[in-house]
């Protein structure tokens, strides 16, 4: 799984401060309050597809959901889907960093095992350059 830290931050930042109406998610009969700090899946994908591949988007959303940063409302297929930030996502946004475990997963994304390179594994130069710049900025 090629998880992009930058993509994960884009997802979390785009959800913060947004809300999804319960009527949009469940239909006109819904009386629940709107979901705070959330966005519909179609909106997330529409904004991210300009800069990332489908597989990167799906991998990052899967990662964020399974690590407890996003809650999924609705089911894929016949119903509408929205993602809502969890408390851990809000605290990660406040501290501007992921946990040590997540940082390890992002470091592993420097080597892309799904695509062959000159010596077997492809080195992700874009991710390496982004991390180098991140280390240099205070």
PyMOL CGO cylinders between C-alpha atoms (Angstrom):
from pymol import cmd
from pymol.cgo import CYLINDER

trace = [
    CYLINDER, 0.00, 0.00, 0.00, 1.49, 3.32, -1.04, 0.3, 1, 1, 1, 1, 1, 1,
    CYLINDER, 1.49, 3.32, -1.04, 0.31, 5.76, 1.59, 0.3, 1, 1, 1, 1, 1, 1,
    CYLINDER, 0.31, 5.76, 1.59, 1.04, 9.42, 1.00, 0.3, 1, 1, 1, 1, 1, 1,
    CYLINDER, 1.04, 9.42, 1.00, 1.36, 11.58, 4.09, 0.3, 1, 1, 1, 1, 1, 1,
    CYLINDER, 1.36, 11.58, 4.09, 0.59, 14.66, 2.04, 0.3, 1, 1, 1, 1, 1, 1,
    CYLINDER, 0.59, 14.66, 2.04, -2.62, 13.08, 0.74, 0.3, 1, 1, 1, 1, 1, 1,
    CYLINDER, -2.62, 13.08, 0.74, -3.67, 12.10, 4.27, 0.3, 1, 1, 1, 1, 1, 1,
    CYLINDER, -3.67, 12.10, 4.27, -3.18, 15.69, 5.43, 0.3, 1, 1, 1, 1, 1, 1,
    CYLINDER, -3.18, 15.69, 5.43, -5.21, 16.95, 2.47, 0.3, 1, 1, 1, 1, 1, 1,
    CYLINDER, -5.21, 16.95, 2.47, -8.11, 14.68, 3.42, 0.3, 1, 1, 1, 1, 1, 1,
    CYLINDER, -8.11, 14.68, 3.42, -8.06, 15.67, 7.09, 0.3, 1, 1, 1, 1, 1, 1,
    CYLINDER, -8.06, 15.67, 7.09, -7.73, 19.39, 6.38, 0.3, 1, 1, 1, 1, 1, 1,
    CYLINDER, -7.73, 19.39, 6.38, -10.51, 19.37, 3.80, 0.3, 1, 1, 1, 1, 1, 1,
    CYLINDER, -10.51, 19.37, 3.80, -12.96, 17.72, 6.23, 0.3, 1, 1, 1, 1, 1, 1,
    CYLINDER, -12.96, 17.72, 6.23, -12.24, 20.08, 9.13, 0.3, 1, 1, 1, 1, 1, 1,
    CYLINDER, -12.24, 20.08, 9.13, -14.92, 22.72, 9.54, 0.3, 1, 1, 1, 1, 1, 1,
    CYLINDER, -14.92, 22.72, 9.54, -17.25, 21.19, 6.93, 0.3, 1, 1, 1, 1, 1, 1,
    CYLINDER, -17.25, 21.19, 6.93, -20.59, 19.50, 7.61, 0.3, 1, 1, 1, 1, 1, 1,
    CYLINDER, -20.59, 19.50, 7.61, -22.84, 17.02, 5.84, 0.3, 1, 1, 1, 1, 1, 1,
    CYLINDER, -22.84, 17.02, 5.84, -26.60, 17.24, 6.18, 0.3, 1, 1, 1, 1, 1, 1,
    CYLINDER, -26.60, 17.24, 6.18, -28.33, 14.14, 7.53, 0.3, 1, 1, 1, 1, 1, 1,
    CYLINDER, -28.33, 14.14, 7.53, -31.00, 14.65, 4.87, 0.3, 1, 1, 1, 1, 1, 1,
    CYLINDER, -31.00, 14.65, 4.87, -28.36, 14.38, 2.14, 0.3, 1, 1, 1, 1, 1, 1,
    CYLINDER, -28.36, 14.38, 2.14, -26.93, 11.24, 3.70, 0.3, 1, 1, 1, 1, 1, 1,
    CYLINDER, -26.93, 11.24, 3.70, -30.08, 9.40, 4.79, 0.3, 1, 1, 1, 1, 1, 1,
    CYLINDER, -30.08, 9.40, 4.79, -32.92, 11.01, 2.85, 0.3, 1, 1, 1, 1, 1, 1,
    CYLINDER, -32.92, 11.01, 2.85, -35.67, 13.56, 3.52, 0.3, 1, 1, 1, 1, 1, 1,
    CYLINDER, -35.67, 13.56, 3.52, -37.04, 11.62, 6.49, 0.3, 1, 1, 1, 1, 1, 1,
    CYLINDER, -37.04, 11.62, 6.49, -33.83, 12.08, 8.55, 0.3, 1, 1, 1, 1, 1, 1,
    CYLINDER, -33.83, 12.08, 8.55, -34.03, 14.35, 11.59, 0.3, 1, 1, 1, 1, 1, 1,
    CYLINDER, -34.03, 14.35, 11.59, -30.48, 13.85, 12.86, 0.3, 1, 1, 1, 1, 1, 1,
    CYLINDER, -30.48, 13.85, 12.86, -28.19, 16.87, 13.24, 0.3, 1, 1, 1, 1, 1, 1,
    CYLINDER, -28.19, 16.87, 13.24, -25.61, 17.43, 10.50, 0.3, 1, 1, 1, 1, 1, 1,
    CYLINDER, -25.61, 17.43, 10.50, -22.30, 15.59, 10.71, 0.3, 1, 1, 1, 1, 1, 1,
    CYLINDER, -22.30, 15.59, 10.71, -19.67, 18.11, 11.78, 0.3, 1, 1, 1, 1, 1, 1,
    CYLINDER, -19.67, 18.11, 11.78, -16.12, 17.97, 10.38, 0.3, 1, 1, 1, 1, 1, 1,
    CYLINDER, -16.12, 17.97, 10.38, -17.15, 15.74, 7.49, 0.3, 1, 1, 1, 1, 1, 1,
    CYLINDER, -17.15, 15.74, 7.49, -17.37, 15.62, 3.72, 0.3, 1, 1, 1, 1, 1, 1,
    CYLINDER, -17.37, 15.62, 3.72, -19.11, 13.36, 1.23, 0.3, 1, 1, 1, 1, 1, 1,
    CYLINDER, -19.11, 13.36, 1.23, -16.86, 10.80, -0.44, 0.3, 1, 1, 1, 1, 1, 1,
    CYLINDER, -16.86, 10.80, -0.44, -17.72, 12.18, -3.89, 0.3, 1, 1, 1, 1, 1, 1,
    CYLINDER, -17.72, 12.18, -3.89, -16.50, 15.64, -2.86, 0.3, 1, 1, 1, 1, 1, 1,
    CYLINDER, -16.50, 15.64, -2.86, -13.25, 14.27, -1.46, 0.3, 1, 1, 1, 1, 1, 1,
    CYLINDER, -13.25, 14.27, -1.46, -12.60, 12.23, -4.59, 0.3, 1, 1, 1, 1, 1, 1,
    CYLINDER, -12.60, 12.23, -4.59, -13.53, 15.12, -6.89, 0.3, 1, 1, 1, 1, 1, 1,
    CYLINDER, -13.53, 15.12, -6.89, -10.97, 17.41, -5.24, 0.3, 1, 1, 1, 1, 1, 1,
    CYLINDER, -10.97, 17.41, -5.24, -8.20, 14.82, -4.86, 0.3, 1, 1, 1, 1, 1, 1,
    CYLINDER, -8.20, 14.82, -4.86, -8.40, 13.25, -8.33, 0.3, 1, 1, 1, 1, 1, 1,
    CYLINDER, -8.40, 13.25, -8.33, -6.75, 16.33, -9.83, 0.3, 1, 1, 1, 1, 1, 1,
    CYLINDER, -6.75, 16.33, -9.83, -3.48, 15.58, -8.03, 0.3, 1, 1, 1, 1, 1, 1,
    CYLINDER, -3.48, 15.58, -8.03, -3.54, 11.88, -7.09, 0.3, 1, 1, 1, 1, 1, 1,
    CYLINDER, -3.54, 11.88, -7.09, -4.31, 8.52, -8.68, 0.3, 1, 1, 1, 1, 1, 1,
    CYLINDER, -4.31, 8.52, -8.68, -7.41, 6.52, -7.79, 0.3, 1, 1, 1, 1, 1, 1,
    CYLINDER, -7.41, 6.52, -7.79, -5.30, 3.89, -6.03, 0.3, 1, 1, 1, 1, 1, 1,
    CYLINDER, -5.30, 3.89, -6.03, -3.50, 6.50, -3.89, 0.3, 1, 1, 1, 1, 1, 1,
    CYLINDER, -3.50, 6.50, -3.89, -6.84, 8.03, -2.85, 0.3, 1, 1, 1, 1, 1, 1,
    CYLINDER, -6.84, 8.03, -2.85, -8.38, 4.66, -1.99, 0.3, 1, 1, 1, 1, 1, 1,
    CYLINDER, -8.38, 4.66, -1.99, -5.27, 3.53, -0.10, 0.3, 1, 1, 1, 1, 1, 1,
    CYLINDER, -5.27, 3.53, -0.10, -5.08, 6.73, 1.93, 0.3, 1, 1, 1, 1, 1, 1,
    CYLINDER, -5.08, 6.73, 1.93, -8.80, 6.72, 2.79, 0.3, 1, 1, 1, 1, 1, 1,
    CYLINDER, -8.80, 6.72, 2.79, -8.55, 3.06, 3.80, 0.3, 1, 1, 1, 1, 1, 1,
    CYLINDER, -8.55, 3.06, 3.80, -5.50, 3.83, 5.95, 0.3, 1, 1, 1, 1, 1, 1,
    CYLINDER, -5.50, 3.83, 5.95, -7.15, 6.80, 7.67, 0.3, 1, 1, 1, 1, 1, 1,
    CYLINDER, -7.15, 6.80, 7.67, -10.35, 4.85, 8.31, 0.3, 1, 1, 1, 1, 1, 1,
    CYLINDER, -10.35, 4.85, 8.31, -8.62, 1.74, 9.68, 0.3, 1, 1, 1, 1, 1, 1,
    CYLINDER, -8.62, 1.74, 9.68, -6.28, 3.81, 11.88, 0.3, 1, 1, 1, 1, 1, 1,
    CYLINDER, -6.28, 3.81, 11.88, -9.29, 5.56, 13.41, 0.3, 1, 1, 1, 1, 1, 1,
    CYLINDER, -9.29, 5.56, 13.41, -8.88, 9.02, 11.89, 0.3, 1, 1, 1, 1, 1, 1,
    CYLINDER, -8.88, 9.02, 11.89, -12.06, 8.84, 9.79, 0.3, 1, 1, 1, 1, 1, 1,
    CYLINDER, -12.06, 8.84, 9.79, -15.53, 7.48, 10.49, 0.3, 1, 1, 1, 1, 1, 1,
    CYLINDER, -15.53, 7.48, 10.49, -17.49, 6.20, 7.50, 0.3, 1, 1, 1, 1, 1, 1,
    CYLINDER, -17.49, 6.20, 7.50, -21.21, 7.01, 7.39, 0.3, 1, 1, 1, 1, 1, 1,
    CYLINDER, -21.21, 7.01, 7.39, -23.20, 5.09, 4.79, 0.3, 1, 1, 1, 1, 1, 1,
    CYLINDER, -23.20, 5.09, 4.79, -22.08, 2.21, 2.64, 0.3, 1, 1, 1, 1, 1, 1,
    CYLINDER, -22.08, 2.21, 2.64, -20.44, 2.01, -0.76, 0.3, 1, 1, 1, 1, 1, 1,
    CYLINDER, -20.44, 2.01, -0.76, -22.83, 1.16, -3.56, 0.3, 1, 1, 1, 1, 1, 1,
    CYLINDER, -22.83, 1.16, -3.56, -26.49, 2.08, -3.28, 0.3, 1, 1, 1, 1, 1, 1,
    CYLINDER, -26.49, 2.08, -3.28, -26.21, 4.65, -0.47, 0.3, 1, 1, 1, 1, 1, 1,
    CYLINDER, -26.21, 4.65, -0.47, -24.30, 7.86, -0.09, 0.3, 1, 1, 1, 1, 1, 1,
    CYLINDER, -24.30, 7.86, -0.09, -21.03, 7.87, 1.84, 0.3, 1, 1, 1, 1, 1, 1,
    CYLINDER, -21.03, 7.87, 1.84, -19.53, 10.58, 4.04, 0.3, 1, 1, 1, 1, 1, 1,
    CYLINDER, -19.53, 10.58, 4.04, -16.32, 10.62, 6.06, 0.3, 1, 1, 1, 1, 1, 1,
    CYLINDER, -16.32, 10.62, 6.06, -16.19, 12.35, 9.43, 0.3, 1, 1, 1, 1, 1, 1,
    CYLINDER, -16.19, 12.35, 9.43, -13.08, 13.26, 11.42, 0.3, 1, 1, 1, 1, 1, 1,
    CYLINDER, -13.08, 13.26, 11.42, -12.55, 11.44, 14.71, 0.3, 1, 1, 1, 1, 1, 1,
    CYLINDER, -12.55, 11.44, 14.71, -11.16, 12.99, 17.89, 0.3, 1, 1, 1, 1, 1, 1,
    CYLINDER, -11.16, 12.99, 17.89, -7.74, 11.52, 17.09, 0.3, 1, 1, 1, 1, 1, 1,
    CYLINDER, -7.74, 11.52, 17.09, -7.84, 13.21, 13.66, 0.3, 1, 1, 1, 1, 1, 1,
    CYLINDER, -7.84, 13.21, 13.66, -8.67, 16.55, 15.27, 0.3, 1, 1, 1, 1, 1, 1,
    CYLINDER, -8.67, 16.55, 15.27, -5.80, 16.17, 17.75, 0.3, 1, 1, 1, 1, 1, 1,
    CYLINDER, -5.80, 16.17, 17.75, -3.44, 15.19, 14.90, 0.3, 1, 1, 1, 1, 1, 1,
    CYLINDER, -3.44, 15.19, 14.90, -4.49, 18.33, 13.04, 0.3, 1, 1, 1, 1, 1, 1,
    CYLINDER, -4.49, 18.33, 13.04, -3.90, 20.45, 16.16, 0.3, 1, 1, 1, 1, 1, 1,
    CYLINDER, -3.90, 20.45, 16.16, -0.44, 18.95, 16.75, 0.3, 1, 1, 1, 1, 1, 1,
    CYLINDER, -0.44, 18.95, 16.75, 0.36, 18.84, 12.99, 0.3, 1, 1, 1, 1, 1, 1,
    CYLINDER, 0.36, 18.84, 12.99, 1.83, 15.34, 13.26, 0.3, 1, 1, 1, 1, 1, 1,
    CYLINDER, 1.83, 15.34, 13.26, 0.81, 11.71, 13.11, 0.3, 1, 1, 1, 1, 1, 1,
    CYLINDER, 0.81, 11.71, 13.11, 1.85, 9.10, 15.66, 0.3, 1, 1, 1, 1, 1, 1,
    CYLINDER, 1.85, 9.10, 15.66, 5.18, 7.26, 15.42, 0.3, 1, 1, 1, 1, 1, 1,
    CYLINDER, 5.18, 7.26, 15.42, 3.45, 4.21, 13.93, 0.3, 1, 1, 1, 1, 1, 1,
    CYLINDER, 3.45, 4.21, 13.93, 1.97, 6.24, 11.11, 0.3, 1, 1, 1, 1, 1, 1,
    CYLINDER, 1.97, 6.24, 11.11, 5.29, 7.97, 10.48, 0.3, 1, 1, 1, 1, 1, 1,
    CYLINDER, 5.29, 7.97, 10.48, 6.86, 4.53, 10.04, 0.3, 1, 1, 1, 1, 1, 1,
    CYLINDER, 6.86, 4.53, 10.04, 4.18, 3.61, 7.46, 0.3, 1, 1, 1, 1, 1, 1,
    CYLINDER, 4.18, 3.61, 7.46, 4.87, 6.82, 5.54, 0.3, 1, 1, 1, 1, 1, 1,
    CYLINDER, 4.87, 6.82, 5.54, 8.63, 6.12, 5.54, 0.3, 1, 1, 1, 1, 1, 1,
    CYLINDER, 8.63, 6.12, 5.54, 7.96, 2.68, 4.11, 0.3, 1, 1, 1, 1, 1, 1,
    CYLINDER, 7.96, 2.68, 4.11, 6.12, 4.35, 1.24, 0.3, 1, 1, 1, 1, 1, 1,
    CYLINDER, 6.12, 4.35, 1.24, 9.49, 5.65, 0.01, 0.3, 1, 1, 1, 1, 1, 1,
    CYLINDER, 9.49, 5.65, 0.01, 10.06, 2.24, -1.57, 0.3, 1, 1, 1, 1, 1, 1,
    CYLINDER, 10.06, 2.24, -1.57, 7.28, 1.27, -3.93, 0.3, 1, 1, 1, 1, 1, 1,
    CYLINDER, 7.28, 1.27, -3.93, 7.22, -2.54, -4.12, 0.3, 1, 1, 1, 1, 1, 1,
    CYLINDER, 7.22, -2.54, -4.12, 4.34, -2.62, -6.62, 0.3, 1, 1, 1, 1, 1, 1,
    CYLINDER, 4.34, -2.62, -6.62, 6.36, -0.99, -9.40, 0.3, 1, 1, 1, 1, 1, 1,
    CYLINDER, 6.36, -0.99, -9.40, 9.69, -2.35, -10.56, 0.3, 1, 1, 1, 1, 1, 1,
    CYLINDER, 9.69, -2.35, -10.56, 12.60, 0.02, -10.89, 0.3, 1, 1, 1, 1, 1, 1,
    CYLINDER, 12.60, 0.02, -10.89, 16.13, -0.29, -12.19, 0.3, 1, 1, 1, 1, 1, 1,
    CYLINDER, 16.13, -0.29, -12.19, 17.28, -2.49, -9.28, 0.3, 1, 1, 1, 1, 1, 1,
    CYLINDER, 17.28, -2.49, -9.28, 14.02, -4.19, -8.36, 0.3, 1, 1, 1, 1, 1, 1,
    CYLINDER, 14.02, -4.19, -8.36, 12.24, -1.64, -6.14, 0.3, 1, 1, 1, 1, 1, 1,
    CYLINDER, 12.24, -1.64, -6.14, 11.30, 1.80, -7.34, 0.3, 1, 1, 1, 1, 1, 1,
    CYLINDER, 11.30, 1.80, -7.34, 12.46, 4.66, -5.11, 0.3, 1, 1, 1, 1, 1, 1,
    CYLINDER, 12.46, 4.66, -5.11, 9.83, 7.37, -4.75, 0.3, 1, 1, 1, 1, 1, 1,
    CYLINDER, 9.83, 7.37, -4.75, 11.87, 10.52, -5.45, 0.3, 1, 1, 1, 1, 1, 1,
    CYLINDER, 11.87, 10.52, -5.45, 8.89, 12.85, -5.04, 0.3, 1, 1, 1, 1, 1, 1,
    CYLINDER, 8.89, 12.85, -5.04, 8.18, 11.57, -1.54, 0.3, 1, 1, 1, 1, 1, 1,
    CYLINDER, 8.18, 11.57, -1.54, 11.88, 11.71, -0.63, 0.3, 1, 1, 1, 1, 1, 1,
    CYLINDER, 11.88, 11.71, -0.63, 12.16, 15.33, -1.83, 0.3, 1, 1, 1, 1, 1, 1,
    CYLINDER, 12.16, 15.33, -1.83, 9.00, 16.36, 0.07, 0.3, 1, 1, 1, 1, 1, 1,
    CYLINDER, 9.00, 16.36, 0.07, 10.36, 14.83, 3.28, 0.3, 1, 1, 1, 1, 1, 1,
    CYLINDER, 10.36, 14.83, 3.28, 13.75, 16.47, 2.78, 0.3, 1, 1, 1, 1, 1, 1,
    CYLINDER, 13.75, 16.47, 2.78, 12.07, 19.88, 2.41, 0.3, 1, 1, 1, 1, 1, 1,
    CYLINDER, 12.07, 19.88, 2.41, 9.93, 19.17, 5.49, 0.3, 1, 1, 1, 1, 1, 1,
    CYLINDER, 9.93, 19.17, 5.49, 13.04, 18.45, 7.57, 0.3, 1, 1, 1, 1, 1, 1,
    CYLINDER, 13.04, 18.45, 7.57, 14.73, 21.66, 6.44, 0.3, 1, 1, 1, 1, 1, 1,
    CYLINDER, 14.73, 21.66, 6.44, 11.81, 23.96, 7.27, 0.3, 1, 1, 1, 1, 1, 1,
    CYLINDER, 11.81, 23.96, 7.27, 11.54, 24.96, 10.93, 0.3, 1, 1, 1, 1, 1, 1,
]
cmd.load_cgo(trace, "trace")
